[in-house]
Amino acid sequence: MDGLLPIGAFSRATLISANTLRAYHESGLLEPAVVDPRTGYRGYRVAQFGDAAVIRHLRELDVPLAAIREILAARDPEVTRRLLAEHRDRTLERAAHLERVLRTTGELLDAPEMVTPAAVIERVLPPVRAFTITREVAEDDFAGFLGEAFRQLTAVAAVGPPGAVFPAEYRDEPVPVTAYMPADDGPTLLPGGRFAVFEFTGPYREMTTGYRSLGAWLAGTGMAIAGPVRESYLIGPGDGVPEDGYRTDICWPLQLTEE
């Protein structure tokens, strides 16, 4: 293959393994200049060093393959800046999340007694009439779905704070989530009854502490979760307070274990 480098030499020149180059070929990210139809041998041109270097540098930064493919296809500095800025923002969000995880992990390992049921109370909640929107949603998409659903429900003459209903059992796959807005003429009736309630104060991303408290309270009570759990957003986005001031009632319906 005159003027071409075989995959082994191209691999050494670009410091990208041959297996990775084959994967890039199969995904259409970096295709060889020539593939011998008889032997399947791949040949690369020296001019492809530039693309290979860009790919290598961006992968070192964990830029997604789809974004790299768009950068190479556009060959436009503005597109590159936009996509890398988006990746930077995602990276900063992950770094902030990592700091929260490190802080929480350290606190729980140092002081496991922090998981306390002290703030949980029992309440009898009345049924709630509401307008609702339900969709199958994965956990990562909960916030986006609820934000969009509540925007659609803004025309409702609300008689209470908005809320959401989730399955009693936590699952990894998408699950039916219901956003609701209480209203006297709402077509849906959310059942009332006996609930364990934890009033959580703080950002939604830290609400797992409330769920842990409810679990700690439930242990040994002889009770079980009777059905879908409910979150009532007493104070949240749009109320003019910082995230640390958000207030959410987390409500678990109760029944005796033998019921």
Buried (B, 14 or more C-beta within 10 A) or exposed (E): BEEBBBBEEBBEBBEBEBEBBBBBBEEEBBBBBBEEEEEEBBBBBEEBBEBBEBBEEBBEEEBBBEBBBBBBEEEEEEBBEBBBEEBEEEEEEEEEEEEEEEEBEEEBEEEEEEEEBEBBEEEEBEEBBBBBBBBEBEBEBBEEBBEBBBEEBEEBEBBBBBBBBBEEEEEEEEBEBBBBBBBEEBEBEBEEBBBBBBBBBBBBEBBEBBBBBBBBBBEEBEBBBBBBBBBBBBBBBEEEEEEEEBBBBBBBBBEEEEE
